[in-house]
Amino acid sequence: MKSAPEILKEKCTPAGFERLMILANPKMHEFVAHYLELCNPDSVYVADDSEKNTAYIRSLALKADEERELAIEGHTIHFDGPGDQARDKARTKYLLPPGVDLGSRINSIEKAAGLKEVEDLLRDSMRGKEALILFFCLGPTFSGFSIPCVQITDSSYVAHSETILYRKGYDYFQSIGDAVDFFRFIHSAGRLEDNVSADVDGRRIYIDLEEDIVFSTNTQYAGNTIGLKKPALRLAIRRALRQGWLSEHMLLMGVHGPGERVTYFSGAFPSACGKTSTAMCAGETIVGDDIAYLRERGGRCFAANVEAGIFGIIRDVSRKDDPVIWDVLTTPGEVIFSNVLITDDGVPYWLGDGRETPERGTNFSGRWQKGKTDEEGKPIPCAHKNARYTVSLSRLSNRDPLGDDPNGVELGGILYGGRDSDTWVPVERAFDWNHGVITKGAAIESETTAATLGEEGVRKFNIMSNLDFLPVSLSDYVKKYLAFGERLSKPPVIFSVNYFLRGGDGEYLNGHEDKRVWLKWMELSINNDLEMIQSPTGYIPRYPDLKRLFREVLDKDYSEEDYIEQFKIRVPECLAKIERMLKIYNDEEVPPPEIFYRVFEEQKRRLEEARAEHGDYISPFSLFVGVGPT
């Protein structure tokens, strides 16, 4: 039986073999050798951190026709296949050994059976293609946040995307020697037709939690194939649970206060609830838009952006609402567009971009013209609703100067937001860490549809906006959060935000830009620069402070009537939310800790006492004004 180095020497060029051997890591050598033998590529390219290697991968994406050049220098377009346009939740599964049960909520398969299935699909999947071996680092390199990674893929588009989205990791991997604590990824696009995955029925995204390996095959869509993104989030959550830190589906941003002061926030929002628009708020700076690692150091909480780029939904990005992103997407520089409309002269268009749609072009369905329909006679839009852009964060004019700091940024606040038409006020501060974790982060809901048949919208529960990625029980996740807070002498202040509150007429009570005011108020609150009103569910703003901030930030009047309507305490709705949360957690196989029930019971008692005194709907002017916590 051949050793791993012998296999690698046969499969790789002399230069590639030397690059692998410089990394004196037997576990990595065995992983690469095994899957090169299994996938059987015609050739192998091993990349290091040099720009020459990155340039080769970019050029290969064009040569292989996985990407095509557009009119603006540095811009390319990639199309995924018609049935490969989004994350495949049904075929994303954990490989679990015998006796391990993560509960009915977790999509899993028995490890031996799942491993055999996916390896059978991977066998000879790279024949006729070149395998690319790449090294990356999740989190800033050479830092306490760093997680080294090795990726094998036969897709130059996937590799190119990763060179934009992640920090180079070859030099860092060399520094870890023979350490075994790294993430591994193996991907094959499978059999191709017209340069897209042909056998999407065989699409699989399997995650081995024991071995920290992510498998994906018969897919090109980045959300399925870029293992360092959401699949790696799952691996990191499990590692964080064991090691006592947090791996979160969160933005990171700097909110600028008086003088030169900057207070850093992380924030978790389900899809379409304002996450990206918050991270890109005018006047503030962005550290990251999607995934963050949170660690304790000296009793304080520090956070780092896991990624170096953005794989963003492009729908509704416009010159008016998203000037920073718009500038990046319309000027020379490296951008990968996916599944948008491309005109014959190489100009990209997408849904909601504010421009007149061209008459014809090429999109995810092939040649397209206005009026084109699918096999069922339904109109085909000019671009896919899940069309994306991939860019480096370094290209954003509002990039925070500490975006790559190996120390991370000290968190002053954490905000949790959902899509909520009738319960949460626009912004509210939790009483303390435990109260915030339990009643805000662990109670996020998002209304996924408009009200129909007398209903008030379908609420989808999404704990910390991380539900899809949890490889642990809800109870263990909540316990992890609470234990993390116990180690902090100065924990971040937790807030809830709600941009989707509606009035009795069904209209939204806040404008698109009002979140800029909420951010400024939260920054002042953290730094004890204002008094607050104590409500049964947390601390809310005083009217004079918001009136001043609306004028300073938006040059806009803010009426007392609007304030009362937005910040009144909706007791029946708040009590109903508590009951929904208790039912969700009571239905779990593993019950939550006792403190979970105590915090909700205390909130319920406060609400009922307030209702007895003030009625079902309580004006903020009826509540106590105090300085709040110090």
Beta strands, then each sheet from edge to edge (+ up, - down):
strand 1: 43-46
strand 2: 68-69
strand 3: 75-78
strand 4: 92-96
strand 5: 108-110
strand 6: 130-138
strand 7: 147-153
strand 8: 167-168
strand 9: 183-188
strand 10: 192-193
strand 11: 196-197
strand 12: 204-208
strand 13: 213-217
strand 14: 246-248
strand 15: 251-256
strand 16: 262-268
strand 17: 285-288
strand 18: 292-297
strand 19: 300-305
strand 20: 309-313
strand 21: 335-338
strand 22: 341-342
strand 23: 348-349
strand 24: 360-363
strand 25: 366-369
strand 26: 388-392
strand 27: 409-418
strand 28: 427-429
strand 29: 445-447
strand 30: 459-461
strand 31: 493-498
strand 32: 532-535
strand 33: 538-540
strand 34: 569-570
strand 35: 617-618
strand 36: 624-626
sheet 1: 1+ 6+ 7- 9- 13- 12+ 4+ 5+
sheet 2: 1+ 6+ 8-
sheet 3: 2+ 3- 21- 26+ 20-
sheet 4: 10+ 11-
sheet 5: 14+ 18- 19+ 27- 16- 15+ 17-
sheet 6: 14+ 18- 19+ 27- 31- 28+
sheet 7: 22+ 23-
sheet 8: 24+ 25-
sheet 9: 29+ 30-
sheet 10: 33+ 32- 36+
sheet 11: 34+ 35-
end
